Amino acid sequence: MNEWKLLSNTVSTVPQTLLECLPKVRDSFDYLSYLPAASAEGLLKAVQPLLKLSMPLKDTLMLVLRKAMFSRQADARKVAVTGFLMILRHFKVLGGLPCSQSCSQSFSFSQIQVDIHTPPSSAGNEALCLEILGNLRRCLTQQADVRLMLYEGMYDVLSRNPHLGPPILEMLLSQFRRYYEAEDDVTPPLQLDPCITAQGDQTFLLEPLGHLLCSMVQCLLKCQQLASESEEPEDDEALTAIQSELGTILESLTRRMIKCEMEDFELDKSADFSMNSGVGVKNNIFGILVLGLYEVLMEYTCMSDDFSKESCEQLLQLFLNYNKLAETMKEKTAKGKSGGAKVARSLLTIRCTARILQGLFSDDVPQHQEGLSVLRENTDLVRFIVSVAQQKIQQVSDKGHTDGSEGSNKDKLYKYCCNMARVLLRKFTSDLQAHGESGRRSKGKAVSAMCLEGFCTIVNIICSRYPDQVAAFLTQIEPGGDDADEEEEAGTNMDDQERVNFHIKRFQRMVVNMVTSSDDDVSPRDAVQLVNVISLLSCHLSPGSDHLVQLHAWVNRLCTEQNVDDSAMTKALLSLLFSLTAQTSTSLTVLRDLAQDVHSQMGDIDQDVDVEDQTQFAVVNPRTATPVMALVVGQVDRVLEEVDWVIGKMKAELSGGSAAAEDAPSQGPTQREGHEKSVCVRLGTLVTVYHELVQAAIPMGASVEALLKSLVKLYNNLTLLAKYYLAMYTQKVGHLSPRFEKLVKLSGTHLSQQAYALITYIQAAQNEKLAQRDQHKGKGGKKKDKTSSDAVGQARKAQVLRETKSIPVLVFAIEQYERYLIQLTKKSKVNLMEHMKMSTSRDFRINTAAVQMALQGEEESSSEEEKEGSDHNSDGEAEEQENQGPPAKKAKTAAGKLSKGKGGRAKKGLAESNE
């Protein structure tokens, strides 16, 4: 949160100020147990540097955390665990550093006067940390969530405070012994019953055994890594003994878990996995625990050995047991009506996942090939590892961190993302080149698509969370990136822009090959992912550069020439085209051309009108016309938002600088006139876009509603512009521009009447739908289906009302626009209403065509009567005069009858004739 960042910055820059207000800081600790977990963690991290500068403050915090550990609220206990783990991370044991050097923040002691009578020593830190570990042992008897937080934090503590290894390993091992069967001939090797607890009819998890084993394994591997990296020989006998014991236990556990069958855990195919019964819930919990144990042992086997044949065979056997149980649980829960439990997150760490991925797809070390061939032959294992990699990558993309050790270290995450991106891209490109080979079609292709999806997510992570390292990332994924000499040579020959452009062209070639390929195995989704990658990388090209212009030309040519039937691919290409067009030019002709193509493919709302079947963009076809229209409307809405902002800025400048505008010289166009010209040009282009869209026979549904709402936004912008010119005349600082007059004429001749015709078309289509429903209901119904049919009918009526609720809003927006045009006409003495026609969308409508036909019929009948009356005597003249009134009355009555129900366009002359 921003407030904690602010407090942290304050502590790091002016700690003396905070130390002068020490009572206030101590008072804030009293609220720790009542804060949400995230807020409490933010406060603790912010004030952490002060704990090394003030012993009373540290003692106060320790007291507060001890009280929170015994709180009734589970959230308060979690806060206590978070605080204790933070202290363990920052108060190093046996470090030999004085206080000024052990502080994590870089402020100088010459600026600080701290009242510390006994500065913290290494021995004092050791006593403090051992006391905290003793307090944390209490967590091992509390709820599963509290234990889980402790297990997940142990690795980070050990990484920051390595000398706490022996007590940490001893604490975890003593907890693990409660469930472990030490005898080698006992199966299963772990007791699962103590891991759950029952309260009434409900069953809960008490011990997250998989996370306990995972924490133990990660701490053991970390201690072994530190020992191997240390130049001094390890002389800690306690640590050596516990490492040896842990290694023996894990090896025995691995062998026995490989031999175990599902029946040993009472989890066979006949077991109940439904969530409706206590037995089913219990079996689900046991199943998830066993799956987690298999994953942790897979990681231990992988990380403790270097892909030897024996370790790879053990890894495969563990996975086969894991997969058998996972498939059984999936099958059983899929059959249940209420569904099964949620899929648990994998306990494999991102470090292990990246290592196995590299071994499967890009490890060329000769000593590893015999063991890796065992893993590569099992496609289920390959797919599982790629899916876990996707899960970890997606977590980083969503939250900025992932589960497991090193999941919160940004530098480590960047390193693993680069390694996985290189491996995933290599796997995809090799499969793309060999897609015609046998054996690739069934499962290899799916793995290839998963690799590409994971690579696309990693590119998104790098571009959004590491924007300054995009060029370095691209260097590592270049072809031959594993060769250091080639990387160095590439780095000296290309700058950052050229490197980004180099990779964009590389992905362009892949897209073209996929789009133009006639092979059925090529998935359009793969091309969509590559287009998304190009879109992400294009944001790192300099605006207006030649590389950006060339990319825009390529996308435009691809959309113009390639007939793509996949709607997702069409959306991706057009979205990229819109983005590049906005960066390279201010023209909106692309929107107009696409609107014409949509009109051409959808047909006209008037069935008697034949639209020329000719498109400028080949990606627009009958299958993609509807999504293209939605994209065009969305892009138009963004342009309208920009125009709205500019008009508001113009109006503010007009009201704030009217006096300056009067004194300004009239030579040359002013900045305000330039803004007016730009706004009128953009709105004029948008009017031509809507001119095509409102005449297209759009299918009923969300597209119609989106178009109506977008039309309302357009008329609101036109109204704002009219108000702007009214304000200009009121303040006497300007006059109408010719471009605005042309815009008004264009909106009257090309949009308003077509908008009314669209409203008539929509309502006629909805009435036809309702009529068909009523007809179907009248033909078929049975009494027992009456209730359901009525419900369906009500739902459809509600849908019709929802889809047409924007019609009155649109009519009101049009009339508001015309209202201000009338006012502006009076002010400017320019007839802006010349090309505006009468509104026809009312409670009743005048169908002009029907009225004209009725009037013509009356005229023909009256002319026949005149011919017949010429043969009569003079008395017929009076009779003829008497009979001239009724025909006119009949015509008026006929028009009134035709005015209800049927829609049509109302003409101005018709209103004058009725008067």
Summary of the structure (lengths in Angstrom):
residues: 915
radius of gyration: 38.1
end to end distance: 69.1
largest distance: 141.2
contacts: 2789
relative contact order: 0.03
helix: 73%
strand: 1%
